[in-house]
Amino acid sequence: MSQSRVKHELDYALLSPRSVVDVEDEDGLHDTIHRPKQSARPSFWLVVIIISFVEIAHVLLYACWHFVFTPFISLPGPMDLPSAYNISQTFTANVSDLSLVHSSPDTDSYWSSITKGANNGLVSLPTRFAYSHNLELSGLNTTAGESVFQVDAFHQLHCLARIREMIISYPSLLKLNPNLGEKDRYYQHTLHCVDYLRQTIMCNADLTLVSTGQDLEFDHSPPRQCRDWDAVVGWVEAWKWIPNEIAGNKY
């Protein structure tokens, strides 16, 4: 066999995918070449490296978006609630002053304005804000990348308004339904409100020490530091949730 043919078969043996190749030399003798098996490890580690690179790139892009680009996006308002106690206010505790409780067109309008007029405290906030404050996301439909929440003070005001309405309208309701009682849905909702306010008062226990005269009214209320309610309403208005709004991006 010619030397060139032997060289050709040797080259074939080295390139062949088979692990054992029979080769004939120039004297016509046969020999067997054992080619080491190709390992699959390089391809496996290549996949691992690629996946790792993609994951690192994803983390870097996420970090750049949230910590580099996000601060420059125009938002509807400040992210954090106006929680500072920066308003001095003296409570009206005299039992004779019931101007904001009795039923009248102006009073009814006031109670509506502090609840429904402020969108009932319903807001739609970016999910990144929710995650950073360990908040559970809502299931209501809203703008993509956001979740719906309610500022709980508005729920509490709703309950108080309902109790006021129940007290004022109870005589009329009783005439319409002499059997009005605990099984009535309207009645049960009002009882829920009573217990909700109980929980709220006990949770946010006001430790202000109030004095009294010679009676037991304890209506000598000292000035207190309160949150700025107008600022809270302004924050709600900036982030208010519009039901069934088309998914998109409002900022």
N, C-alpha and C positions, 0 to 999 in steps of 0.2 A: 504494500500500500504506500502511496506517495506520502511524503512528509507533510505536504499541504493538506491532504485529506485527514491525516492524523490530527493536525492542528485544528481543522474544522470540527472534527468530532469532539475534541477536547473542549473547544469553545462551546459547542452545543451542550456538552455535559454540564458545563458550569452554568449555562443559561437555562437549562431545562428545569421545569417545575418539579420533575421527579427526583426523589432522593437517591435512587440507584440507577446508573446508566452503564450499559455495556459498550466498550470502545475497542475497535480492532487496530493494532499497531502496524508499523510498516512491514513487519515480518509475518503478518497474518495471524498473530496471536491476539487472543481476546483478553481484555482486562476489564475489571469492574471498578467504576469510580463511585465512591460514596460522597454525594454532595450534602453538606449540612442542611438540615431543615430550616426553612426560613421561619423566624419567630413572628407571631402576631402581635407581640408586645409593643413594638414601635407605633403601629396604627392605633392600638388602644390608648396609649398615652397621648398620642396626638389628639384624639377625640376629647380626652380629659382636659388637655391644655386649652383647646378651642372653647369648650363649655365654660371653663374657669374665666377665660378672657371675656366671654360674652357677659357673664354674671358681674364681673368687676366693672365692665363698661356700663352695664345697666345701673349699678349702684352709683357710679360717678355721675351719670346723666341725671339721675334722680336728685342727688345732692346739689348739683349745679342748678337745677330748676328751682328747688325749694330755698336754697340759701344764697344764690347769686342773682337769679332773674326775678324771682317772686317779689323781693322788696321794691322793685321798680315798677311793678304792675299797679295800675290805678284801681284802688279798692273803693267800694261804696262808702266805707267809713272805717274807724279804728276797729281792730279785731277784738280787743278786750272790752268787756263790759265796764261802764263807769261805776266802779264799786266803792269809790272813796266816800267817806262820811264827811261831807264838806258843807252841809247846809244846817244852820241853826234854826230850830223850830220848837215852839211851845205848843203842846197839845191842848185842844179845847176839851176839857173834861167836865164842864158844867152840864148837868142833866137838863137844864132849861134851854140849852142851845142845840136845837135839833133841826136847824135850817137845811142841812144837807141830808136829812133822813126822811122827813115827811114827804108825802107825794105831792108833786106840783110839776108843771111842764118844765120849769127851769131845773129843778132837782133831778127829775128823770133824765133830762138831757145830760146833766153832769155825770151821772152814774154810767150812762151809755158811752160818754166820751172817754172815761178813764179805763174802759175795757175794750169795747168794740171799736172805738175811735182810734185806738192804737193797735189795730189788727189783732186784738186779743193776745198780744205778745208773741205772735208766731213769726219766726225768723228762719231764713235759709242760709246756712253757714258752710264754708268750705270744709270738706271732710278732713283736711289736714289739721284744721283747728280742733275738730272733734277728737281726732286721734291724739293730739298733743295734750288734751284735757281729759283723756280717758272716758269719753262720752260714747254711749251706745248709739249707733246710727238708727234713724227712723226709717220706716218703710214707705213714707208718703212720696208721691211723685214731685220732683222739683228739678232745678237746673242741674245738668250733668256735673258731677264732682262735688255736689253739695248734699246736705242733709237738713231736714226740718226739725226745729226745736221750739219750745215755748218757754219764755221767761216766766218762772213759776209765780212771781208776784201777780201776774195777770190772772192766773188760775185762782189764786186766793181772792183777788178782787171780784172775779166772777162769782165765786161762792158767796162772798159777802153781799153782793148785789142780789143774788138769788134769795138769800135769807131775808133781806129787806123787802123784796117783792112779795115773798110768801107772807110775811107779817102784815104788810099793807093790804094785800088782796085776800087774805084768809077768810074774812067774813063773806065776801062775794063768792069765793070758791066753795065755801061751805053751803051756801044757798043753792049753788048749781049742783053740788054733789054732797048731800048730807052724810054719805058714807065715807067721806074723805078720811083716809087713815094711812097706816104704814104700808099697806099693800098698793097704794096708789103710786104710779111711776113718778109723778111730779113731787109727791111728798117724799119718796125715797131719795130722789136726787137732792132735795134740800137737806135731808138728814146726812147724806154723804158730805155735803158742803160743811155742815156743822162739825163733823168729825175731822174733815180735812184741815179746817182752821184750828181745831184743837191740836192736831199734830204739828202744825206750823208754829203756833204760839209756844208750844213746849220745846220745839227744836230750836227756835230763835228766841229763847227766853230773854225778855227785856228786864234788866236788873236795875233800872232807874228807880231810885227811892223817892216816892211821892208822899208829901205831907198833907195834912188836913187841918180844918179849923176845929170847932167844937162838935162837928157832926162826924159821920163816918163816910163821907163822900170821897175823901182823898183826891181832891181835884186841884190841889196846889202843885200843878205839874211844872217842874223846872225845865229850862231849855234843854233840848237834846240835839245831838249831832246826827243828822239824817243824810241819807243818800239824796242826790239831786234827781228828783223824779222826772223833771223835764229832760235831763240828760239821758236817763234810761229810755224814755219814750223816743228821743231823737235817735238813739242807737238802734232801737227796734225798727224805726222807720227806714233807717239806712239799709238794714238787712232783712226787711220784711219779706215774708213768703207770700207769693201770689199763687193760690191753688190752681192746679192744672196748667201752670205756665209751661210754655214750650221749652223743651230741653235745649240748652245752649250755654253760652257763657256771657254773663252780664257784666263782666269786667275784664 
